[in-house]
Amino acid sequence: MSEKRIYVDYNATTPLNPEVKASMIEDLDIYGNASSMHASGRYAHARVEEARRAVGTLLGVYAGGNLKDASGTVIFTSGGSESNNTVFRTMERLAADKNGAAFKEGRNEFITTAIEHPCVLNSGKDAESLGFRVHFIPVDQYGKLDMNAFTAALGPKTLFVSVMMANNEIGTIEDLKEIARLVKAAGAWIHTDAVQAVGKIPVNVRDLRIDYLTMSAHKIYGPKGVGALYIRKGAPISPLIHGGHQEDGIRAGTYNNPGILGFGKAAEIALSQVDAYGARLRPLRNRLRDGLLEKIPNIKINGHPVDVLPNTLNVSFPGAEGEAILLSMDLAGIEASTGSACASGSLDPSHVLLAIGAGPELAHGSIRFSLGWGISEEDVDYIIESLPPIIEKLRAMSTLIS
């Protein structure tokens, strides 16, 4: 095994930014419970609110930075999955409330897409099991929402729409502003899973006119186990976790102060670097793409050619199996992924690649390279030089077996 380690799995998780790590270590001395009324508790709570302000600023919650003019609130959760589940559970309760307007208007249909993260897809399936109609809208060959199918499903019975901002596997960025416009015109609520988008591209909830947005700290060089849910002012919300009064009664449980404070620091840094992030990583992504296309015959780039995250490259290698490619790359010191980290261990082909028409063979032979701040041109060139003999060898073995 090579002693060299090149990590290109940043969409799965990112390393702690050194400034975030230093801030968290310092904040470990803040031992007070943020719900307590004494001085230590008040100080801990004040630091939580500073972090909330930083996360809200990253999302554009405040108009012109004016903290008094907020479009909504940000609550802290354990991560993206909890945030997404909270919104779906809210909508299920809203639709089932016989005294509510949604029930009386017959709004009991949900819309999402075929390429969502498993926590959204499975939340949609859960809603189906409870008797609600859920539309899983298809996408085109690039991963863009099929707008004809979407507008056909959207109507007076639609209560809720959830469309991810950017796909975690192929990096395609959806036309969320237009989607939100149509949803609001139909009188429905709209949510976006923006876990992969925040920090990589500019995100402004005011400009998008969305009601709910999900994000996670460990995707922006912050700690694992902490996330956030943006809730537009006036949008309904029901707690997923019942208990105490924390987060205005929306999310019970003792505050994870170290995680939340690290999240705030990561958000602050991400906001200052979002333009530089794209400027640095997009050329590296394109260099990797062009190098692989030049060096390896018969490969396919998955995702939109233009509307794509600046760090994400998904490549199919016909004739080579994805797990075998990963293991061979790992021996060469290259750490990548076959898709979503939450789907690792599954033998099923990627639902995202199947949805864009890749077919089982291509889906099984696809690798996701997701770059980050730690990647250099030299690293990219090493991948370009190392991968061709790996693919050639695996294809030869596949030919011999067949």
KAZI-V802809 format. One record per residue. N is the residue number from 1. RES is the residue in one letter. SS is DSSP state (~ for helix, > for strand, _ for the rest). PSI is psi in whole degrees, -180 to 180 (* if undefined). D_CENTER is the distance of its C-alpha to the mean C-alpha in Angstrom with 1 decimal. Layout:
# KAZI-V802809
n=N res=RES ss=SS psi=PSI d_center=D_CENTER
n=N res=RES ss=SS psi=PSI d_center=D_CENTER
This chain:
# KAZI-V802809
n=1 res=M ss=_ psi=138 d_center=31.9
n=2 res=S ss=_ psi=142 d_center=31.2
n=3 res=E ss=_ psi=-17 d_center=31.0
n=4 res=K ss=_ psi=138 d_center=28.7
n=5 res=R ss=_ psi=114 d_center=25.0
n=6 res=I ss=> psi=113 d_center=22.4
n=7 res=Y ss=> psi=114 d_center=18.8
n=8 res=V ss=_ psi=51 d_center=16.5
n=9 res=D ss=> psi=40 d_center=13.6
n=10 res=Y ss=_ psi=-21 d_center=11.6
n=11 res=N ss=_ psi=-23 d_center=8.2
n=12 res=A ss=_ psi=-49 d_center=9.4
n=13 res=T ss=_ psi=158 d_center=10.5
n=14 res=T ss=_ psi=154 d_center=12.6
n=15 res=P ss=_ psi=155 d_center=16.2
n=16 res=L ss=_ psi=129 d_center=17.4
n=17 res=N ss=_ psi=135 d_center=18.7
n=18 res=P ss=~ psi=-36 d_center=22.5
n=19 res=E ss=~ psi=-38 d_center=22.8
n=20 res=V ss=~ psi=-45 d_center=20.3
n=21 res=K ss=~ psi=-46 d_center=22.1
n=22 res=A ss=~ psi=-40 d_center=25.4
n=23 res=S ss=~ psi=-41 d_center=24.4
n=24 res=M ss=~ psi=-40 d_center=23.4
n=25 res=I ss=~ psi=-43 d_center=26.6
n=26 res=E ss=~ psi=-39 d_center=28.6
n=27 res=D ss=~ psi=-11 d_center=26.9
n=28 res=L ss=_ psi=-23 d_center=27.9
n=29 res=D ss=_ psi=-10 d_center=31.3
n=30 res=I ss=_ psi=89 d_center=30.1
n=31 res=Y ss=_ psi=-12 d_center=31.1
n=32 res=G ss=_ psi=146 d_center=31.8
n=33 res=N ss=_ psi=124 d_center=30.0
n=34 res=A ss=_ psi=-8 d_center=28.3
n=35 res=S ss=_ psi=-5 d_center=29.8
n=36 res=S ss=_ psi=153 d_center=33.3
n=37 res=M ss=_ psi=-9 d_center=35.8
n=38 res=H ss=_ psi=178 d_center=37.6
n=39 res=A ss=~ psi=-43 d_center=37.1
n=40 res=S ss=~ psi=-39 d_center=34.7
n=41 res=G ss=~ psi=-40 d_center=32.6
n=42 res=R ss=~ psi=-37 d_center=32.7
n=43 res=Y ss=~ psi=-43 d_center=31.7
n=44 res=A ss=~ psi=-41 d_center=28.7
n=45 res=H ss=~ psi=-39 d_center=27.7
n=46 res=A ss=~ psi=-38 d_center=28.2
n=47 res=R ss=~ psi=-35 d_center=25.8
n=48 res=V ss=~ psi=-42 d_center=23.1
n=49 res=E ss=~ psi=-33 d_center=23.8
n=50 res=E ss=~ psi=-43 d_center=23.6
n=51 res=A ss=~ psi=-40 d_center=20.1
n=52 res=R ss=~ psi=-41 d_center=19.2
n=53 res=R ss=~ psi=-41 d_center=20.9
n=54 res=A ss=~ psi=-43 d_center=18.9
n=55 res=V ss=~ psi=-43 d_center=15.5
n=56 res=G ss=~ psi=-38 d_center=17.0
n=57 res=T ss=~ psi=-40 d_center=18.5
n=58 res=L ss=~ psi=-35 d_center=15.3
n=59 res=L ss=~ psi=-3 d_center=14.1
n=60 res=G ss=_ psi=27 d_center=17.6
n=61 res=V ss=_ psi=-30 d_center=18.7
n=62 res=Y ss=> psi=136 d_center=22.2
n=63 res=A ss=> psi=118 d_center=24.5
n=64 res=G ss=_ psi=24 d_center=26.0
n=65 res=G ss=_ psi=4 d_center=25.0
n=66 res=N ss=> psi=110 d_center=27.3
n=67 res=L ss=> psi=-22 d_center=26.1
n=68 res=K ss=> psi=-17 d_center=28.5
n=69 res=D ss=> psi=76 d_center=27.0
n=70 res=A ss=> psi=139 d_center=23.6
n=71 res=S ss=_ psi=-15 d_center=21.9
n=72 res=G ss=> psi=-154 d_center=20.6
n=73 res=T ss=> psi=161 d_center=19.5
n=74 res=V ss=> psi=126 d_center=16.8
n=75 res=I ss=> psi=148 d_center=17.0
n=76 res=F ss=> psi=139 d_center=15.9
n=77 res=T ss=> psi=-171 d_center=14.7
n=78 res=S ss=_ psi=-9 d_center=14.1
n=79 res=G ss=_ psi=-174 d_center=10.3
n=80 res=G ss=~ psi=-41 d_center=7.4
n=81 res=S ss=~ psi=-44 d_center=9.6
n=82 res=E ss=~ psi=-43 d_center=12.6
n=83 res=S ss=~ psi=-46 d_center=11.4
n=84 res=N ss=~ psi=-43 d_center=10.5
n=85 res=N ss=~ psi=-35 d_center=13.8
n=86 res=T ss=~ psi=-43 d_center=15.6
n=87 res=V ss=~ psi=-45 d_center=15.1
n=88 res=F ss=~ psi=-42 d_center=16.2
n=89 res=R ss=~ psi=-37 d_center=19.1
n=90 res=T ss=~ psi=-45 d_center=20.1
n=91 res=M ss=~ psi=-36 d_center=20.5
n=92 res=E ss=~ psi=-43 d_center=22.4
n=93 res=R ss=~ psi=-39 d_center=24.7
n=94 res=L ss=~ psi=-45 d_center=25.2
n=95 res=A ss=~ psi=-28 d_center=26.1
n=96 res=A ss=~ psi=-9 d_center=28.5
n=97 res=D ss=_ psi=105 d_center=30.3
n=98 res=K ss=_ psi=-17 d_center=33.7
n=99 res=N ss=_ psi=-2 d_center=34.6
n=100 res=G ss=_ psi=163 d_center=31.6
n=101 res=A ss=~ psi=-37 d_center=31.4
n=102 res=A ss=~ psi=-44 d_center=28.7
n=103 res=F ss=~ psi=-44 d_center=30.9
n=104 res=K ss=~ psi=-30 d_center=34.0
n=105 res=E ss=~ psi=-4 d_center=32.4
n=106 res=G ss=_ psi=24 d_center=31.2
n=107 res=R ss=_ psi=98 d_center=27.5
n=108 res=N ss=_ psi=22 d_center=26.1
n=109 res=E ss=> psi=139 d_center=23.8
n=110 res=F ss=> psi=151 d_center=20.0
n=111 res=I ss=> psi=132 d_center=18.1
n=112 res=T ss=> psi=-167 d_center=14.8
n=113 res=T ss=> psi=167 d_center=14.1
n=114 res=A ss=_ psi=-7 d_center=15.0
n=115 res=I ss=_ psi=20 d_center=11.8
n=116 res=E ss=_ psi=164 d_center=9.3
n=117 res=H ss=_ psi=150 d_center=7.6
n=118 res=P ss=~ psi=-32 d_center=10.9
n=119 res=C ss=~ psi=-27 d_center=10.6
n=120 res=V ss=~ psi=-46 d_center=10.7
n=121 res=L ss=~ psi=-45 d_center=13.2
n=122 res=N ss=~ psi=-29 d_center=15.3
n=123 res=S ss=~ psi=-38 d_center=15.3
n=124 res=G ss=~ psi=-41 d_center=16.7
n=125 res=K ss=~ psi=-35 d_center=19.2
n=126 res=D ss=~ psi=-42 d_center=20.2
n=127 res=A ss=~ psi=-38 d_center=21.0
n=128 res=E ss=~ psi=-42 d_center=23.0
n=129 res=S ss=~ psi=-21 d_center=24.9
n=130 res=L ss=_ psi=1 d_center=25.9
n=131 res=G ss=_ psi=1 d_center=27.5
n=132 res=F ss=_ psi=151 d_center=25.1
n=133 res=R ss=> psi=128 d_center=24.7
n=134 res=V ss=> psi=125 d_center=21.1
n=135 res=H ss=> psi=121 d_center=20.7
n=136 res=F ss=> psi=97 d_center=18.1
n=137 res=I ss=> psi=134 d_center=18.5
n=138 res=P ss=_ psi=169 d_center=18.8
n=139 res=V ss=> psi=168 d_center=17.6
n=140 res=D ss=_ psi=-172 d_center=19.9
n=141 res=Q ss=_ psi=-17 d_center=20.4
n=142 res=Y ss=_ psi=-4 d_center=17.8
n=143 res=G ss=_ psi=8 d_center=15.0
n=144 res=K ss=_ psi=142 d_center=15.9
n=145 res=L ss=> psi=134 d_center=16.5
n=146 res=D ss=_ psi=101 d_center=20.2
n=147 res=M ss=~ psi=-30 d_center=21.5
n=148 res=N ss=~ psi=-45 d_center=24.9
n=149 res=A ss=~ psi=-36 d_center=23.5
n=150 res=F ss=~ psi=-50 d_center=21.3
n=151 res=T ss=~ psi=-29 d_center=24.2
n=152 res=A ss=~ psi=-34 d_center=26.4
n=153 res=A ss=~ psi=-30 d_center=24.4
n=154 res=L ss=_ psi=126 d_center=23.9
n=155 res=G ss=_ psi=-166 d_center=27.1
n=156 res=P ss=_ psi=-17 d_center=29.0
n=157 res=K ss=_ psi=-8 d_center=27.8
n=158 res=T ss=> psi=125 d_center=24.1
n=159 res=L ss=> psi=-36 d_center=22.8
n=160 res=F ss=> psi=140 d_center=19.1
n=161 res=V ss=> psi=133 d_center=16.4
n=162 res=S ss=> psi=114 d_center=12.7
n=163 res=V ss=_ psi=124 d_center=11.0
n=164 res=M ss=_ psi=147 d_center=7.4
n=165 res=M ss=_ psi=-42 d_center=7.8
n=166 res=A ss=> psi=137 d_center=6.9
n=167 res=N ss=_ psi=138 d_center=7.0
n=168 res=N ss=_ psi=-22 d_center=5.9
n=169 res=E ss=_ psi=-47 d_center=9.7
n=170 res=I ss=_ psi=-9 d_center=11.7
n=171 res=G ss=_ psi=1 d_center=9.9
n=172 res=T ss=> psi=133 d_center=11.6
n=173 res=I ss=> psi=125 d_center=11.1
n=174 res=E ss=_ psi=158 d_center=12.5
n=175 res=D ss=_ psi=68 d_center=15.5
n=176 res=L ss=~ psi=-34 d_center=14.1
n=177 res=K ss=~ psi=-43 d_center=17.2
n=178 res=E ss=~ psi=-40 d_center=19.6
n=179 res=I ss=~ psi=-44 d_center=17.8
n=180 res=A ss=~ psi=-39 d_center=17.9
n=181 res=R ss=~ psi=-44 d_center=21.5
n=182 res=L ss=~ psi=-39 d_center=22.5
n=183 res=V ss=~ psi=-45 d_center=20.9
n=184 res=K ss=~ psi=-36 d_center=22.7
n=185 res=A ss=~ psi=-28 d_center=25.8
n=186 res=A ss=_ psi=-4 d_center=25.8
n=187 res=G ss=_ psi=22 d_center=25.6
n=188 res=A ss=_ psi=169 d_center=22.4
n=189 res=W ss=> psi=147 d_center=19.5
n=190 res=I ss=> psi=137 d_center=16.0
n=191 res=H ss=> psi=147 d_center=12.6
n=192 res=T ss=> psi=134 d_center=9.2
n=193 res=D ss=> psi=104 d_center=5.7
n=194 res=A ss=_ psi=23 d_center=4.9
n=195 res=V ss=_ psi=-42 d_center=2.6
n=196 res=Q ss=_ psi=-13 d_center=3.3
n=197 res=A ss=_ psi=-41 d_center=6.3
n=198 res=V ss=> psi=131 d_center=8.0
n=199 res=G ss=_ psi=-18 d_center=10.6
n=200 res=K ss=_ psi=-33 d_center=10.7
n=201 res=I ss=> psi=156 d_center=12.1
n=202 res=P ss=_ psi=135 d_center=14.0
n=203 res=V ss=_ psi=124 d_center=12.6
n=204 res=N ss=_ psi=111 d_center=15.4
n=205 res=V ss=~ psi=-29 d_center=15.4
n=206 res=R ss=~ psi=-46 d_center=19.1
n=207 res=D ss=~ psi=-37 d_center=19.2
n=208 res=L ss=~ psi=-23 d_center=16.7
n=209 res=R ss=_ psi=45 d_center=18.6
n=210 res=I ss=_ psi=160 d_center=15.9
n=211 res=D ss=_ psi=-33 d_center=16.7
n=212 res=Y ss=> psi=142 d_center=13.6
n=213 res=L ss=> psi=137 d_center=10.3
n=214 res=T ss=> psi=139 d_center=7.8
n=215 res=M ss=> psi=167 d_center=6.6
n=216 res=S ss=> psi=138 d_center=7.5
n=217 res=A ss=~ psi=-37 d_center=10.5
n=218 res=H ss=~ psi=-3 d_center=10.4
n=219 res=K ss=~ psi=-10 d_center=7.8
n=220 res=I ss=_ psi=35 d_center=10.5
n=221 res=Y ss=_ psi=27 d_center=13.5
n=222 res=G ss=_ psi=-173 d_center=14.1
n=223 res=P ss=_ psi=157 d_center=15.1
n=224 res=K ss=_ psi=159 d_center=13.6
n=225 res=G ss=_ psi=14 d_center=14.3
n=226 res=V ss=_ psi=137 d_center=13.4
n=227 res=G ss=> psi=-172 d_center=10.9
n=228 res=A ss=> psi=153 d_center=11.8
n=229 res=L ss=> psi=119 d_center=12.3
n=230 res=Y ss=> psi=135 d_center=14.0
n=231 res=I ss=> psi=117 d_center=16.9
n=232 res=R ss=> psi=147 d_center=19.1
n=233 res=K ss=_ psi=125 d_center=22.8
n=234 res=G ss=_ psi=-11 d_center=24.5
n=235 res=A ss=_ psi=138 d_center=21.6
n=236 res=P ss=_ psi=148 d_center=22.5
n=237 res=I ss=_ psi=137 d_center=20.8
n=238 res=S ss=_ psi=140 d_center=22.1
n=239 res=P ss=_ psi=140 d_center=21.5
n=240 res=L ss=_ psi=-35 d_center=19.9
n=241 res=I ss=_ psi=118 d_center=21.8
n=242 res=H ss=_ psi=149 d_center=25.4
n=243 res=G ss=_ psi=-120 d_center=27.6
n=244 res=G ss=_ psi=-165 d_center=28.5
n=245 res=H ss=_ psi=2 d_center=28.1
n=246 res=Q ss=~ psi=151 d_center=25.1
n=247 res=E ss=~ psi=45 d_center=22.6
n=248 res=D ss=~ psi=32 d_center=25.3
n=249 res=G ss=~ psi=3 d_center=25.5
n=250 res=I ss=_ psi=-34 d_center=21.9
n=251 res=R ss=_ psi=102 d_center=20.6
n=252 res=A ss=_ psi=160 d_center=23.5
n=253 res=G ss=_ psi=146 d_center=23.9
n=254 res=T ss=_ psi=136 d_center=25.2
n=255 res=Y ss=_ psi=134 d_center=23.0
n=256 res=N ss=_ psi=76 d_center=21.2
n=257 res=N ss=~ psi=-51 d_center=22.9
n=258 res=P ss=~ psi=-43 d_center=22.1
n=259 res=G ss=~ psi=-45 d_center=18.4
n=260 res=I ss=~ psi=-42 d_center=18.3
n=261 res=L ss=~ psi=-36 d_center=20.5
n=262 res=G ss=~ psi=-38 d_center=18.6
n=263 res=F ss=~ psi=-45 d_center=15.5
n=264 res=G ss=~ psi=-43 d_center=17.8
n=265 res=K ss=~ psi=-42 d_center=19.1
n=266 res=A ss=~ psi=-39 d_center=15.8
n=267 res=A ss=~ psi=-42 d_center=14.9
n=268 res=E ss=~ psi=-44 d_center=18.5
n=269 res=I ss=~ psi=-42 d_center=18.3
n=270 res=A ss=~ psi=-41 d_center=15.1
n=271 res=L ss=~ psi=-40 d_center=16.8
n=272 res=S ss=~ psi=-18 d_center=19.9
n=273 res=Q ss=~ psi=3 d_center=18.4
n=274 res=V ss=~ psi=-39 d_center=15.8
n=275 res=D ss=~ psi=-41 d_center=18.6
n=276 res=A ss=~ psi=-32 d_center=19.9
n=277 res=Y ss=~ psi=-52 d_center=16.6
n=278 res=G ss=~ psi=-40 d_center=16.7
n=279 res=A ss=~ psi=-33 d_center=20.5
n=280 res=R ss=~ psi=-45 d_center=20.5
n=281 res=L ss=~ psi=-29 d_center=17.8
n=282 res=R ss=~ psi=-46 d_center=18.3
n=283 res=P ss=~ psi=-35 d_center=22.0
n=284 res=L ss=~ psi=-41 d_center=21.2
n=285 res=R ss=~ psi=-46 d_center=18.8
n=286 res=N ss=~ psi=-35 d_center=21.5
n=287 res=R ss=~ psi=-43 d_center=24.1
n=288 res=L ss=~ psi=-46 d_center=22.6
n=289 res=R ss=~ psi=-52 d_center=22.3
n=290 res=D ss=~ psi=-37 d_center=25.8
n=291 res=G ss=~ psi=-42 d_center=27.2
n=292 res=L ss=~ psi=-39 d_center=26.0
n=293 res=L ss=~ psi=-36 d_center=27.3
n=294 res=E ss=~ psi=-38 d_center=30.6
n=295 res=K ss=~ psi=-25 d_center=31.1
n=296 res=I ss=_ psi=120 d_center=30.0
n=297 res=P ss=_ psi=157 d_center=31.5
n=298 res=N ss=_ psi=57 d_center=29.9
n=299 res=I ss=> psi=163 d_center=26.2
n=300 res=K ss=> psi=131 d_center=23.5
n=301 res=I ss=> psi=126 d_center=20.6
n=302 res=N ss=> psi=143 d_center=17.7
n=303 res=G ss=_ psi=173 d_center=15.6
n=304 res=H ss=_ psi=138 d_center=16.9
n=305 res=P ss=_ psi=-22 d_center=19.5
n=306 res=V ss=_ psi=-53 d_center=18.9
n=307 res=D ss=_ psi=76 d_center=15.7
n=308 res=V ss=> psi=148 d_center=13.4
n=309 res=L ss=_ psi=142 d_center=11.3
n=310 res=P ss=_ psi=-12 d_center=14.2
n=311 res=N ss=_ psi=-3 d_center=13.3
n=312 res=T ss=> psi=129 d_center=12.4
n=313 res=L ss=> psi=119 d_center=15.4
n=314 res=N ss=> psi=124 d_center=15.8
n=315 res=V ss=> psi=133 d_center=19.5
n=316 res=S ss=> psi=137 d_center=21.7
n=317 res=F ss=> psi=87 d_center=25.0
n=318 res=P ss=_ psi=139 d_center=27.4
n=319 res=G ss=_ psi=-1 d_center=30.0
n=320 res=A ss=_ psi=140 d_center=27.9
n=321 res=E ss=_ psi=136 d_center=25.8
n=322 res=G ss=~ psi=-45 d_center=22.3
n=323 res=E ss=~ psi=-38 d_center=23.1
n=324 res=A ss=~ psi=-38 d_center=26.3
n=325 res=I ss=~ psi=-46 d_center=24.7
n=326 res=L ss=~ psi=-46 d_center=22.4
n=327 res=L ss=~ psi=-40 d_center=25.4
n=328 res=S ss=~ psi=-39 d_center=27.5
n=329 res=M ss=~ psi=-39 d_center=25.1
n=330 res=D ss=~ psi=-40 d_center=24.7
n=331 res=L ss=~ psi=-28 d_center=28.5
n=332 res=A ss=_ psi=1 d_center=28.5
n=333 res=G ss=_ psi=19 d_center=26.2
n=334 res=I ss=> psi=123 d_center=22.9
n=335 res=E ss=> psi=109 d_center=19.8
n=336 res=A ss=_ psi=-157 d_center=17.2
n=337 res=S ss=> psi=158 d_center=15.5
n=338 res=T ss=_ psi=-6 d_center=16.2
n=339 res=G ss=_ psi=-140 d_center=12.6
n=340 res=S ss=_ psi=136 d_center=10.0
n=341 res=A ss=~ psi=-30 d_center=11.3
n=342 res=C ss=~ psi=-12 d_center=11.4
n=343 res=A ss=~ psi=2 d_center=13.8
n=344 res=S ss=_ psi=144 d_center=16.0
n=345 res=G ss=_ psi=-16 d_center=19.6
n=346 res=S ss=_ psi=140 d_center=19.6
n=347 res=L ss=_ psi=-6 d_center=22.3
n=348 res=D ss=_ psi=146 d_center=20.9
n=349 res=P ss=_ psi=157 d_center=19.8
n=350 res=S ss=_ psi=126 d_center=16.2
n=351 res=H ss=~ psi=-28 d_center=15.8
n=352 res=V ss=~ psi=-47 d_center=13.8
n=353 res=L ss=~ psi=-36 d_center=16.8
n=354 res=L ss=~ psi=-38 d_center=19.2
n=355 res=A ss=~ psi=-29 d_center=17.9
n=356 res=I ss=_ psi=8 d_center=18.5
n=357 res=G ss=_ psi=20 d_center=22.0
n=358 res=A ss=_ psi=-30 d_center=21.8
n=359 res=G ss=~ psi=155 d_center=24.0
n=360 res=P ss=~ psi=-41 d_center=24.1
n=361 res=E ss=~ psi=-48 d_center=25.8
n=362 res=L ss=~ psi=-40 d_center=23.4
n=363 res=A ss=~ psi=-38 d_center=20.4
n=364 res=H ss=~ psi=-20 d_center=22.1
n=365 res=G ss=_ psi=37 d_center=22.8
n=366 res=S ss=> psi=145 d_center=19.5
n=367 res=I ss=> psi=136 d_center=17.9
n=368 res=R ss=> psi=120 d_center=14.6
n=369 res=F ss=> psi=119 d_center=15.5
n=370 res=S ss=> psi=116 d_center=12.8
n=371 res=L ss=_ psi=167 d_center=14.9
n=372 res=G ss=_ psi=-174 d_center=15.0
n=373 res=W ss=_ psi=-27 d_center=17.8
n=374 res=G ss=_ psi=0 d_center=20.0
n=375 res=I ss=_ psi=138 d_center=20.6
n=376 res=S ss=_ psi=171 d_center=23.9
n=377 res=E ss=~ psi=-39 d_center=25.9
n=378 res=E ss=~ psi=-39 d_center=27.9
n=379 res=D ss=~ psi=-45 d_center=25.0
n=380 res=V ss=~ psi=-45 d_center=23.9
n=381 res=D ss=~ psi=-35 d_center=27.6
n=382 res=Y ss=~ psi=-41 d_center=28.0
n=383 res=I ss=~ psi=-44 d_center=25.3
n=384 res=I ss=~ psi=-36 d_center=27.1
n=385 res=E ss=~ psi=-31 d_center=30.3
n=386 res=S ss=~ psi=-32 d_center=29.3
n=387 res=L ss=~ psi=-39 d_center=27.5
n=388 res=P ss=~ psi=-48 d_center=30.3
n=389 res=P ss=~ psi=-30 d_center=32.8
n=390 res=I ss=~ psi=-49 d_center=30.2
n=391 res=I ss=~ psi=-42 d_center=29.5
n=392 res=E ss=~ psi=-44 d_center=33.2
n=393 res=K ss=~ psi=-45 d_center=34.2
n=394 res=L ss=~ psi=-37 d_center=31.8
n=395 res=R ss=~ psi=-39 d_center=32.8
n=396 res=A ss=~ psi=-42 d_center=36.4
n=397 res=M ss=~ psi=-41 d_center=36.0
n=398 res=S ss=~ psi=-40 d_center=34.4
n=399 res=T ss=~ psi=-40 d_center=37.4
n=400 res=L ss=~ psi=-40 d_center=39.8
n=401 res=I ss=~ psi=-41 d_center=38.4
n=402 res=S ss=_ psi=* d_center=38.5
